[in-house]
């Protein structure tokens, strides 16, 4: 069997932390920022954890073994 390839789009968007958590970027953080409060915009800069429902899909796309 050939090896599974890592999904190019997923590897640019998600990463696995040292403790095994999956993190990505916040939604709604790129444009139409003028009307959003500064506090909300600061929070966008932080990583967001991938939800439990999406973890299996993202793990497969990244080509890492599921835990």
ROKOLDO-400700 format. One record per residue: residue number from 0; residue in one letter; y, z, x of N, C-alpha, C, O, CB in turn. Coordinates in steps of 0.2 Angstrom, whole numbers, plus 5000, padded with zeros to 4 digits. Glycine has a CB too. Layout:
(NUM, a, (Y, Z, X), (Y, Z, X), (Y, Z, X), (Y, Z, X), (Y, Z, X))
...
//
This chain:
(0, x, (4994, 5000, 5004), (5000, 5000, 5000), (5006, 5000, 5004), (5007, 5003, 5009), (5000, 5006, 4995))
(1, x, (5011, 4996, 5002), (5018, 4996, 5006), (5021, 5003, 5005), (5020, 5006, 5000), (5022, 4990, 5004))
(2, x, (5026, 5004, 5009), (5030, 5010, 5008), (5035, 5009, 5003), (5037, 5004, 5001), (5034, 5012, 5015))
(3, x, (5037, 5015, 5000), (5042, 5015, 4995), (5049, 5014, 4998), (5050, 5017, 5003), (5042, 5021, 4990))
(4, x, (5053, 5010, 4995), (5060, 5009, 4998), (5065, 5014, 4995), (5064, 5015, 4989), (5062, 5002, 4998))
(5, x, (5070, 5017, 4999), (5075, 5021, 4996), (5080, 5016, 4992), (5081, 5011, 4995), (5078, 5025, 5002))
(6, x, (5082, 5018, 4986), (5087, 5015, 4982), (5093, 5015, 4986), (5096, 5020, 4987), (5087, 5017, 4975))
(7, x, (5096, 5009, 4987), (5102, 5009, 4991), (5108, 5012, 4988), (5112, 5016, 4991), (5104, 5002, 4993))
(8, x, (5109, 5011, 4981), (5114, 5014, 4977), (5113, 5022, 4977), (5118, 5025, 4977), (5114, 5012, 4970))
(9, x, (5107, 5024, 4976), (5106, 5032, 4976), (5108, 5035, 4982), (5110, 5041, 4982), (5099, 5033, 4974))
(10, x, (5106, 5032, 4988), (5107, 5035, 4994), (5115, 5036, 4996), (5117, 5040, 5000), (5104, 5032, 5000))
(11, x, (5119, 5032, 4993), (5126, 5032, 4994), (5129, 5037, 4989), (5135, 5040, 4991), (5129, 5025, 4992))
(12, x, (5126, 5039, 4984), (5128, 5044, 4979), (5126, 5051, 4979), (5129, 5055, 4977), (5127, 5041, 4972))
(13, x, (5120, 5052, 4981), (5116, 5058, 4981), (5114, 5060, 4987), (5113, 5056, 4992), (5111, 5058, 4975))
(14, x, (5113, 5067, 4988), (5110, 5069, 4995), (5107, 5076, 4993), (5108, 5079, 4988), (5115, 5070, 5000))
(15, x, (5102, 5077, 4997), (5098, 5083, 4997), (5101, 5089, 5001), (5102, 5087, 5007), (5090, 5082, 4998))
(16, x, (5102, 5095, 4999), (5105, 5100, 5003), (5099, 5103, 5008), (5093, 5101, 5007), (5108, 5105, 4999))
(17, x, (5101, 5107, 5012), (5096, 5111, 5016), (5091, 5115, 5012), (5085, 5116, 5014), (5099, 5115, 5021))
(18, x, (5093, 5117, 5007), (5089, 5121, 5002), (5085, 5117, 4997), (5081, 5120, 4993), (5093, 5127, 4999))
(19, x, (5086, 5111, 4997), (5082, 5106, 4993), (5085, 5104, 4986), (5082, 5101, 4982), (5076, 5110, 4992))
(20, x, (5092, 5107, 4985), (5095, 5105, 4979), (5098, 5098, 4980), (5099, 5096, 4985), (5101, 5110, 4978))
(21, x, (5099, 5095, 4974), (5101, 5088, 4974), (5109, 5088, 4972), (5110, 5092, 4967), (5098, 5083, 4969))
(22, x, (5113, 5085, 4976), (5120, 5086, 4974), (5123, 5079, 4974), (5121, 5074, 4977), (5124, 5090, 4979))
(23, x, (5128, 5078, 4970), (5132, 5071, 4969), (5139, 5073, 4968), (5142, 5078, 4969), (5129, 5067, 4964))
(24, x, (5143, 5067, 4966), (5150, 5068, 4965), (5151, 5069, 4957), (5147, 5067, 4953), (5153, 5061, 4967))
(25, x, (5157, 5072, 4956), (5159, 5073, 4949), (5161, 5067, 4946), (5163, 5062, 4949), (5165, 5078, 4949))
(26, x, (5159, 5067, 4939), (5162, 5061, 4935), (5169, 5062, 4933), (5172, 5068, 4934), (5157, 5061, 4928))
(27, x, (5172, 5057, 4931), (5179, 5057, 4929), (5184, 5059, 4935), (5189, 5062, 4934), (5180, 5062, 4923))
(28, x, (5182, 5057, 4941), (5187, 5060, 4947), (5190, 5054, 4951), (5193, 5056, 4956), (5182, 5064, 4951))
(29, x, (5190, 5048, 4948), (5193, 5043, 4952), (5199, 5040, 4950), (5203, 5038, 4954), (5188, 5037, 4953))
(30, x, (5200, 5039, 4944), (5206, 5036, 4941), (5209, 5040, 4935), (5205, 5044, 4932), (5206, 5029, 4940))
(31, x, (5215, 5038, 4933), (5218, 5041, 4927), (5219, 5048, 4929), (5217, 5053, 4924), (5214, 5040, 4920))
(32, x, (5221, 5050, 4934), (5222, 5057, 4937), (5228, 5060, 4935), (5229, 5066, 4935), (5221, 5058, 4944))
(33, x, (5233, 5056, 4933), (5240, 5059, 4932), (5240, 5064, 4926), (5244, 5069, 4927), (5245, 5053, 4930))
(34, x, (5236, 5063, 4921), (5236, 5067, 4915), (5232, 5073, 4916), (5232, 5078, 4912), (5235, 5063, 4909))
(35, x, (5228, 5073, 4921), (5223, 5079, 4922), (5226, 5085, 4926), (5230, 5083, 4931), (5217, 5077, 4926))
(36, x, (5225, 5091, 4924), (5228, 5097, 4927), (5226, 5097, 4935), (5220, 5095, 4936), (5227, 5103, 4924))
(37, x, (5230, 5100, 4939), (5228, 5100, 4946), (5222, 5105, 4947), (5218, 5103, 4952), (5234, 5104, 4950))
(38, x, (5221, 5110, 4943), (5215, 5114, 4944), (5209, 5110, 4943), (5204, 5110, 4947), (5215, 5120, 4939))
(39, x, (5209, 5106, 4938), (5203, 5101, 4936), (5202, 5096, 4942), (5196, 5095, 4944), (5204, 5098, 4930))
(40, x, (5207, 5094, 4945), (5207, 5089, 4950), (5204, 5092, 4956), (5200, 5089, 4960), (5214, 5085, 4951))
(41, x, (5206, 5098, 4958), (5203, 5101, 4964), (5196, 5102, 4963), (5192, 5102, 4968), (5207, 5108, 4965))
(42, x, (5194, 5104, 4957), (5186, 5105, 4956), (5182, 5099, 4957), (5177, 5099, 4959), (5185, 5108, 4949))
(43, x, (5186, 5093, 4955), (5182, 5087, 4956), (5180, 5085, 4964), (5175, 5082, 4965), (5187, 5081, 4954))
(44, x, (5184, 5088, 4968), (5182, 5087, 4975), (5176, 5091, 4977), (5173, 5088, 4982), (5188, 5090, 4979))
(45, x, (5174, 5096, 4974), (5167, 5099, 4976), (5161, 5095, 4973), (5162, 5091, 4969), (5167, 5106, 4972))
(46, x, (5156, 5096, 4977), (5150, 5093, 4974), (5147, 5096, 4968), (5149, 5102, 4966), (5144, 5093, 4980))
(47, x, (5143, 5092, 4964), (5141, 5095, 4958), (5133, 5094, 4958), (5130, 5089, 4961), (5143, 5091, 4952))
(48, x, (5129, 5099, 4956), (5122, 5099, 4956), (5119, 5094, 4951), (5122, 5094, 4945), (5119, 5106, 4955))
(49, x, (5114, 5091, 4953), (5111, 5086, 4948), (5107, 5090, 4943), (5104, 5095, 4944), (5106, 5081, 4952))
(50, x, (5108, 5088, 4936), (5105, 5092, 4931), (5097, 5091, 4931), (5095, 5087, 4934), (5108, 5089, 4924))
(51, x, (5094, 5096, 4928), (5087, 5097, 4928), (5084, 5090, 4925), (5079, 5088, 4928), (5085, 5103, 4924))
(52, x, (5087, 5088, 4920), (5084, 5082, 4917), (5084, 5076, 4922), (5080, 5071, 4921), (5088, 5080, 4911))
(53, x, (5089, 5075, 4926), (5090, 5069, 4930), (5086, 5070, 4937), (5086, 5065, 4941), (5097, 5068, 4931))
(54, x, (5084, 5076, 4939), (5082, 5077, 4946), (5076, 5073, 4947), (5075, 5070, 4953), (5080, 5085, 4946))
(55, x, (5071, 5072, 4943), (5065, 5068, 4944), (5067, 5061, 4946), (5064, 5058, 4951), (5060, 5069, 4938))
(56, x, (5071, 5058, 4942), (5073, 5051, 4943), (5077, 5050, 4950), (5075, 5046, 4954), (5078, 5049, 4937))
(57, x, (5081, 5055, 4951), (5085, 5054, 4958), (5081, 5055, 4964), (5081, 5052, 4969), (5091, 5060, 4958))
(58, x, (5076, 5060, 4963), (5071, 5061, 4968), (5067, 5055, 4970), (5066, 5053, 4976), (5067, 5067, 4967))
(59, x, (5065, 5052, 4965), (5061, 5046, 4966), (5065, 5040, 4969), (5063, 5037, 4973), (5058, 5043, 4959))
(60, x, (5071, 5039, 4967), (5076, 5034, 4970), (5077, 5036, 4977), (5078, 5031, 4981), (5082, 5034, 4966))
(61, x, (5078, 5042, 4979), (5079, 5044, 4986), (5073, 5043, 4990), (5073, 5043, 4996), (5082, 5051, 4986))
(62, x, (5067, 5043, 4987), (5061, 5042, 4991), (5059, 5048, 4994), (5055, 5048, 4999), (5062, 5036, 4996))
(63, x, (5061, 5054, 4992), (5059, 5060, 4995), (5053, 5063, 4990), (5053, 5061, 4984), (5065, 5065, 4996))
(64, x, (5049, 5067, 4993), (5044, 5071, 4989), (5047, 5076, 4984), (5052, 5079, 4986), (5039, 5074, 4994))
(65, x, (5044, 5076, 4978), (5047, 5080, 4973), (5044, 5087, 4975), (5039, 5088, 4978), (5044, 5078, 4966))
(66, x, (5048, 5092, 4973), (5046, 5099, 4974), (5044, 5103, 4968), (5043, 5109, 4968), (5052, 5103, 4978))
//
